[in-house]
Amino acid sequence: MNTAQFKPEIRREIDFEAHNAEAQAVWEAFHAGQPTRVPVQYSMNARMLLLDPALNPRGYTFKDYFENPEITLAVQVAFQYWKSHNVLDDATLGLPKEWWVYADFQNCEEEMWFGAPVIFPSPDAADCQPTCERILAEDKKRLLFDRGLPEPMSGPIARAGEIQDFFNQRRQEGFEYAGRPINTGGLPGLGTDGPFTVAAALRGATELCLDLYEDPEYAHELLGYITEATIHRIKKLRKFLGQDPKPESWGFADDSIALLSADTYREFVRPCHKRLLAELAGAGPHSIHLCGDATRHFPRLMQELNIKSFDTGFPVDFAWLRKTLGPEVTFRGGPPVAVFLHGTPPQVAEATRRILISGIMQGGKFILGEGNNMSPRTPLANMDACYLAAKEAGRYS
């Protein structure tokens, strides 16, 4: 397969040198606590290419991407090439010194590690993405307890090692894309989507929420098991990779707590989050990614877990967040992805300006993005509109 010929179209010329100098200055000022304007950082990955026929003329599927490392390589370098030549945000644009490639199992990674088979929907379905079988459904709810803790280097982590070996072999063979070599990233499994989110994927969100009321003892046991297994995996991986066994700050996610009331979170999930941080990190401050309507939990997360950086989704009241949590907390977020996908450039620009004048810029700790993770086939003109609005309305006096 000649992956070197798989290059998406470049839509226009960009002065990469000028753009990169400006972006570097914006980030340096932001990290120094003296921001000149709000930095713009879009979150996106290879699904932007896989699910966009215009960027994926060969029709690669997620099944191809998961199972064939040559296709993983082809898709990743093509996606990075497309993004670095077309998407305007405060990333470094143009050809890099090398392309970073890695084993990518998307949001299936942890469920696979717990033994859930991957399900690949029909490639003819719109926005088809892989999911995992709910292995704890119905009468199999105690399946994992009977198996014990998974081996840390098993499942997708073992597979990732094989994929990384393949990438290293291709690098040694002199593989280049657009005249640049590849390098390979580390193993997956060092982070977590969160105990409640993983439990919802393995058990089913509806079933898990019913367990909270109908069988709370089981819900506590399941969440405790997932938490223990996660700690065991991350500690072993850190040791294997020679990493700091307990960094001062750490970040994780748990999107599905958006399903919970404050009281239910406090009873069932807060102990798991506290244990994760106690075992895997120092005093902090820490960070968290939470999609969905989860902002009611933010004050407690800040006060009780010393979380001072929030990657947000939608819906989010940015004015309320800044007023409630104060100027020292970092937020990342922006217009909903549906506005980016279906809106017009003026609509995206107006949504961006509304956020920037809400008060969220107070304290200089806001990163503008999307809420959350850019959708495939989002018009580039809409991303441009957000970026240009930030350059105008996102400046600090």
N, C-alpha and C positions, 0 to 999 in steps of 0.2 A: 504494500500500500504506500503510495507516494504522498505522505502527509505534507510534504513541503509545498505542494501545489494547492492546498486547501486554504485559501486566503480570502476572508470577507472583503467586501468593497470598502474603500476609503471614501467617505462622502465629500470631503473638502480638505483644503490645506489649512493647517494650524501652525502658527509660529510657536513651535514647541519650546524653544529656548526662552522666549519671553514669558510664555505661560508657566513653565516650570520655575522660573525665577520668582514670579509673583506668588505662586502656590507655596514655595518654600518659605518666602518671607511671611506669608499669612500664618502658616503653621508655627514658625519660630516665634512670632509675636504671641500667638495663642498660648503656646506652652510656657512662655515666659510670663504669662499673666498680664500682658499689655497688648491685647488684641487690637488690630487695626480694622478688621472686618470679620464677620462670621465666616468660618471655613465651611466649605461644602464638600460632603463626603457621601457618595452614593454607595449603597450596599447592593451588590449583584454578584452572580456567579455564572458558571457554565450553562445553567438552564436557560439563560438569555439566548444562547445560541441553539441549544438543543430543541427548544420549543418555538423557534422562529424559522419557518421555512425559507425565508429570504436569506438568512444567515447560515442555514444548514441544508445546502442543496443536495447533499448526499443522503439526507434522510436518516441520519444516525438517531437511534432511540436511546432511552435511558438504559435499557437492557444491554445494548452494545457498549454504552459508556461504562457500566458497572463491570461487565464481564470480559471485555477485550482491552487490554492495556494499550495496544497500539491506537485504538480509537479514543481511549481516555487521553492519550498524549495529543492526538490530532485535534480533539475538541478543545482541550485546555489552551494550547498555544494559539489556536485560531480565535478563541474567545478573548484572550489577553491582547492579541493583535488588534482585534476589532475595537475593544474598549479603549486601548491606549492611543488609537488614532481617531476616535469618533466621539467619545463621551467627555463632555466638558464638566469637570468638577476640579477640586483642588488636589487631584492625584498627579503624579509625574506622568506626563504623556510622551508619546513617541516610542521609538525602539529602545528597549532596556538593554543592559549589558548581557542579561541572560533571562530566560523564561523559567519561572518557578512552577514545577508540576508536582502533583501529589495524588495519592489515592483519595478519591472523593465519593463517599457513599451518601452524600446529602443528609437529610434528616432521618435516614434509616439506620445510621451507624450504631447507636446504642441498642436499639431493638434487635438488630442483627447480633450484637454481642451477647445479648441475653438468649439467643437461640431462635428468634423469630425469622421465618423465611420471608424473603422479599417478594412482593407481588408487583408485577409490571403491567399496568393497564394497557389496553389496546393502543397502539401508536396512532390509530385513527381518531382517538378521542382528543378533544381540545384540552390543552393544558394538562395532559396526562403526566403524572409524576409517580415514581415508585412509592409504595407504602409497605408496611410489614403486616404479616398475619397476626391477628389478636390471639396469641397463644394461650391466654388465660381466660378465654371466654367460657361461659357456661360452667360445666362441671370440671373444668381443668384449672380452676383458679389457684390451686396449690401446687401446680406443676413445678414452678421454680424452686419452691422450698424443698421439694423432694430431690431436686438435682444438686442442690448446694450452690455455692458461689461459682460463677464462671471463671475459667482460667484467664488471667489478665491478658496473655498474649494470644488468645484464641479468636476464632471467628474473623470478623472484618479486620482486626489488627494483624493477625497472621497473614491474611490476604493482602493487606496494605504493604507488609514487608516484601511480599513477592512482587507486587507492582513497583515498589521502589527499586528493587533489584533490576527489574526490567528497564526502568528509566535510566538507572546508572549504566547498564549495559549499552543502551542506545547512545548515551552521552560518550562513553568510551569509543563507540564506533564512529563518533564525529557527527552525530545528528545535529543539524542546525535548522532553524526556521527563520526566514527573512534575514539570514546571515547571522543569527545569534544562537549560541548554544543553550542547552537546558541545564537546570540544576533541580534537585529534588528536595521537597520539604520533609518534615518529620512524620511520625506515625500519628494516626487518629487516636482518640480515646483519652486525651489529656484534659478535656473539658467535659461538660455535661449539659444536656438539655433540661436537666432538673428532675428530681425524683417524682413529682406529681405528673409532669408531662410524660415521662417514660412510662409510668404506671398507667396513664390514660391510653397510651399507644398499645401497650401489651394486653390490657384488660378490656379496653373500650371506654371512651369517656363517659357514656351514659351509665354503663355498669359500675364504673368506679365511683361516680357521684352517688349512685344508689347504695353502694357499699358503705359510704360515709354515714348513712342513716340506718341502713338495715343490718349491716355487719361491721360496725366500727372497729371491732377487735381485728378483723381480717385486714381492713384498710390500714390500720397502724402497722400490722405485721408486714404487709406488702411494701409500704413506703419505707419502713425500717430496713427491710431486706435490700431494696434497691439502693438506699443510701449507703449501707455497709458495703455492697458490691462495688459501688462507684468509688468509694474511698480506697478500697483494696486495689482496684484497677489503676487508679491514678497514682497511688504511692509506688506501685510496682513499676509503672511506666517511667515515672520520674527517675527512679533508681536505675533502670535499664538504660535510660538516655543520658544519665549523668547530670540531671537537672537539680536545681535547688529543691530539697524535699519539702520545704515549707516556706514559700515566698511570702513576703510581708503583705502583699495585695494579690487578690485573685478575682476572677470574674466567672460567672456562670449564668444560666438561663433557667426559666421555668414558666413558659408561656401559659400553660393550662391553669395556673392559679387565677387567671381571669375568670374562671368558672366559679370561684369560691367567694363566699362572704368573708368579711374580716375575721369574724369569730371562728369560722371553719378553717380558714388559713392558720389562725393562731393555734388551734387544737391539733391539726393533723400535719401541717407542712412546716410551720416555723421550727419545730424541733429538728427536722431533717436539715433545713438550711443552716441552723446553728451548728449542727454536728459537722456538716461539710466544711464550714469555715474553720471550726475549731481544729479539725484534723488536717486540713489541707492548706491553711494560710495563717499568717500572723494577724496582727491587730487591724490591718487595713490602712487606708480606706479601700473598699472593694467596689466592684461594678456588677451590673446585672443587665441582661437583655430580657425585656418583657413585651411581647406583642399583645395586641388586644386591649380591652378595657380593664386594665389592671392598676390604674393610677391610685385607686383607693388604698392599695397596699403600700404605696411608696413611702408615706411618712413612717410607718412602722419599720419598714426595711431600713430606712435611714437611721432611725433612732436605736433600733435593737441589733442590727447587723453591721452598722457602720458602712452602709453602702452609700457612696457619694457620687456615683456615675450611673446614669440610667439611659439605656438604649431603648427608645420607645417605639410603639407601633401606632395603632389607630383604634378608637378615637382618643385624643389627648387634648385637654384644656391646658395649653401652655401657660396662660396667665395665672391660672390657679396653682399650677405646679411651682412656678417661680415664687409666687407670693407665699405658698405654704411651706416649701422646703428651703427657701432662702437663696442668697446669691452665691454661696460656696459650692453648690451642687452642680455637676456637669450633666447636661441633657443632650441627647442626640435625637433628632426627629424632624418631621416635616409634613408636607401635604400627603394625604392618603395615596397609596399606589393607584387606586381607582381614578383619582384625579389626573395623575400622570398618564395613565393608560388611555382614558376616555375623554379627557378634557382637551381644551384648546390651549395654545400658548398663553393668551391673555388670562384665561381662567387659572392656569398654573401659577402665573406671575402674581395674580391677585391673592391666591391662597397663600403663597409664599410671603407676600408683604404683610398679610394679616397676622401671620405667625410672628414675624420679625418685630412688629410694633406692639405685640401683646404684653411686653415686659420681660419676655424670656431672655433678652440680651443682657439684662441687668446682671452685673458681676463678671461679664465677659466669658461665661462658661457654657456656651451653646454651640453645637455643631449642627448645621442644617443638612438634612438628608431626605429620606422618604419614609413613609409610615406603612409598612416596613418590608424591605427587600423588593427592589424594582421588578416589575412584571415583564416577562418576555413580550416583545412587540410594542413596547412603549416607544412612542415617537421621539426621536432625538430632539426635535424642535421643542418638545415639552421639557426635556431635561435642560436644554439651553435656557428656556424661559425662567426656570427656577434659579439657575446659576447667575444669570444676568440680573434678576431681581435682587439676589443676595449681594451682588456687587454694588447695587445702588442703595437698597434699603437696609443692608446689613452692616453699614459702616459705623464705627464708633467715633464719636466726636473727640 
